[in-house]
Amino acid sequence: MKPNYFLPKPVKVGDELDLTIEAVASKGDGIAKKDGYVIFVAGAKQGDTVKVKVTDVRARFAIAEKVA
């Protein structure tokens, strides 16, 4: 079985999503998931529901920023 980082990602750069922050990473970024795929959101707190724009997609996670 192939490792999951070879599978298609559920997001792409430029996608806008509404996400709920499930936890906070050690560096302070909010952590949300889309279909089990981790998305880090700078400046988000646990429990927040935020609209974000995906800025970077990597093998195991994506990075997004909050949209006003």
VOVEX-418449 format. One record per atom (N, C-alpha, C): z, y, x. Coordinates in Angstrom, 1 decimal. Layout:
BEGIN
SITE        z        y        x
SITE        Z        Y        X
...
# end
This chain:
BEGIN
SITE        z        y        x
SITE      0.0     -1.2      0.8
SITE      0.0      0.0      0.0
SITE      0.0      1.2      0.9
SITE     -0.8      2.2      0.5
SITE     -0.9      3.5      1.3
SITE      0.3      4.3      1.1
SITE      0.8      5.0      2.1
SITE      1.9      6.0      1.9
SITE      1.4      7.0      0.9
SITE      2.4      7.6      0.1
SITE      2.0      8.5     -1.0
SITE      1.4      9.8     -0.5
SITE      1.5     10.2      0.8
SITE      0.9     11.4      1.3
SITE     -0.6     11.4      1.3
SITE     -1.2     10.2      1.1
SITE     -2.7     10.1      1.0
SITE     -3.2     10.2     -0.4
SITE     -2.3     10.2     -1.4
SITE     -2.7     10.3     -2.8
SITE     -3.0     11.8     -3.1
SITE     -3.8     12.0     -4.2
SITE     -4.1     13.3     -4.6
SITE     -2.9     14.1     -5.0
SITE     -2.8     15.3     -4.7
SITE     -1.6     16.1     -5.0
SITE     -1.7     16.7     -6.4
SITE     -0.6     16.8     -7.1
SITE     -0.7     17.3     -8.5
SITE     -0.8     18.8     -8.6
SITE     -0.9     19.5     -7.4
SITE     -1.1     21.0     -7.4
SITE     -2.1     21.3     -6.3
SITE     -2.7     22.5     -6.5
SITE     -3.5     23.0     -5.4
SITE     -3.2     24.5     -5.2
SITE     -3.6     25.0     -4.1
SITE     -3.4     26.4     -3.7
SITE     -4.0     27.3     -4.8
SITE     -3.2     28.3     -5.3
SITE     -3.6     29.2     -6.4
SITE     -3.2     28.8     -7.8
SITE     -2.7     27.5     -7.9
SITE     -2.2     27.1     -9.2
SITE     -1.0     28.0     -9.6
SITE     -0.9     28.3    -10.9
SITE      0.3     29.0    -11.4
SITE      1.0     28.0    -12.4
SITE      2.3     27.9    -12.1
SITE      3.1     26.9    -12.9
SITE      4.4     27.5    -13.4
SITE      4.9     26.9    -14.5
SITE      6.3     27.2    -14.9
SITE      7.1     26.0    -14.5
SITE      8.1     26.3    -13.6
SITE      9.0     25.2    -13.1
SITE     10.4     25.5    -13.3
SITE     11.2     24.4    -13.3
SITE     12.7     24.6    -13.3
SITE     13.2     24.1    -12.0
SITE     14.0     25.0    -11.4
SITE     14.6     24.7    -10.1
SITE     15.7     23.7    -10.2
SITE     15.5     22.5     -9.5
SITE     16.5     21.4     -9.7
SITE     17.6     21.5     -8.6
SITE     17.3     22.1     -7.5
SITE     18.3     22.1     -6.4
SITE     17.9     23.2     -5.4
SITE     18.8     23.4     -4.4
SITE     18.5     24.4     -3.4
SITE     18.5     23.7     -2.0
SITE     17.5     23.9     -1.2
SITE     17.4     23.4      0.1
SITE     18.3     24.0      1.1
SITE     18.5     23.4      2.2
SITE     19.5     23.9      3.2
SITE     19.1     25.3      3.7
SITE     17.9     25.7      3.6
SITE     17.5     27.0      4.1
SITE     17.5     28.0      2.9
SITE     17.9     27.6      1.7
SITE     18.0     28.5      0.6
SITE     16.9     28.5     -0.4
SITE     15.8     27.8     -0.1
SITE     14.7     27.8     -1.1
SITE     15.0     26.9     -2.2
SITE     14.5     27.3     -3.4
SITE     14.7     26.5     -4.6
SITE     13.8     25.3     -4.5
SITE     14.2     24.1     -5.1
SITE     13.4     22.9     -5.1
SITE     13.1     22.5     -6.5
SITE     11.8     22.4     -6.8
SITE     11.3     22.0     -8.1
SITE     10.4     20.8     -7.8
SITE     10.0     20.0     -8.9
SITE      9.1     18.9     -8.8
SITE      8.1     19.0     -9.9
SITE      6.9     18.6     -9.5
SITE      5.8     18.4    -10.5
SITE      5.3     17.0    -10.3
SITE      5.4     16.1    -11.3
SITE      5.0     14.7    -11.2
SITE      5.6     14.0     -9.9
SITE      6.9     14.4     -9.6
SITE      7.5     13.8     -8.4
SITE      7.2     14.4     -7.1
SITE      6.3     15.4     -7.1
SITE      5.9     16.1     -5.9
SITE      6.8     17.3     -5.7
SITE      7.3     17.5     -4.5
SITE      8.3     18.6     -4.2
SITE      7.6     19.9     -4.0
SITE      8.1     20.9     -4.6
SITE      7.6     22.3     -4.5
SITE      8.8     23.2     -4.1
SITE      8.7     23.9     -3.0
SITE      9.7     24.8     -2.5
SITE      9.4     26.2     -3.0
SITE     10.4     26.9     -3.6
SITE     10.2     28.3     -4.1
SITE     11.2     29.2     -3.5
SITE     10.8     30.1     -2.6
SITE     11.7     31.1     -2.0
SITE     12.3     32.0     -3.0
SITE     13.6     32.2     -2.8
SITE     14.4     33.1     -3.6
SITE     14.8     32.6     -5.0
SITE     14.5     31.3     -5.3
SITE     14.9     30.8     -6.6
SITE     16.2     30.0     -6.5
SITE     17.0     30.1     -7.6
SITE     18.3     29.5     -7.6
SITE     18.3     28.3     -8.6
SITE     19.2     27.3     -8.3
SITE     19.3     26.1     -9.1
SITE     19.5     26.5    -10.6
SITE     18.7     25.9    -11.5
SITE     18.8     26.2    -12.9
SITE     17.8     27.2    -13.4
SITE     17.2     28.0    -12.5
SITE     16.3     29.0    -12.8
SITE     15.0     28.3    -13.4
SITE     14.4     29.0    -14.4
SITE     13.0     28.6    -14.8
SITE     12.1     29.7    -14.3
SITE     11.2     29.4    -13.5
SITE     10.4     30.5    -12.9
SITE      8.9     30.2    -13.0
SITE      8.1     31.3    -13.0
SITE      6.6     31.1    -13.0
SITE      6.3     31.3    -11.5
SITE      5.5     30.4    -10.9
SITE      5.2     30.5     -9.5
SITE      3.7     30.3     -9.3
SITE      3.3     30.8     -8.1
SITE      1.9     30.6     -7.6
SITE      2.0     29.8     -6.3
SITE      1.2     28.7     -6.3
SITE      1.2     27.8     -5.1
SITE      0.5     28.5     -4.0
SITE      1.1     28.6     -2.8
SITE      0.5     29.3     -1.7
SITE      0.1     28.3     -0.5
SITE      0.7     27.1     -0.5
SITE      0.4     26.2      0.6
SITE      0.7     24.8      0.0
SITE     -0.2     23.8      0.3
SITE     -0.1     22.4     -0.1
SITE     -0.1     21.6      1.2
SITE      0.9     20.8      1.3
SITE      1.0     19.9      2.5
SITE      1.1     18.4      2.0
SITE      1.1     17.5      3.0
SITE      1.1     16.1      2.7
SITE      2.2     15.7      1.7
SITE      3.5     16.2      2.0
SITE      4.6     15.7      1.2
SITE      5.2     16.8      0.3
SITE      4.8     18.0      0.4
SITE      5.4     19.1     -0.4
SITE      4.4     20.3     -0.5
SITE      4.8     21.2     -1.4
SITE      4.0     22.5     -1.5
SITE      5.0     23.6     -1.4
SITE      4.5     24.8     -1.1
SITE      5.2     26.0     -1.1
SITE      4.7     27.0     -2.1
SITE      5.6     27.6     -2.9
SITE      5.1     28.5     -3.9
SITE      6.0     29.8     -3.9
SITE      5.4     30.8     -4.5
SITE      6.2     32.1     -4.6
SITE      6.3     32.5     -6.0
SITE      7.4     33.2     -6.3
SITE      7.6     33.6     -7.7
SITE      6.6     34.7     -8.1
SITE      6.1     34.6     -9.3
SITE      5.2     35.6     -9.9
SITE      5.9     36.5    -10.9
SITE      5.7     37.8    -10.8
SITE      6.4     38.7    -11.7
SITE      6.0     38.4    -13.2
# end
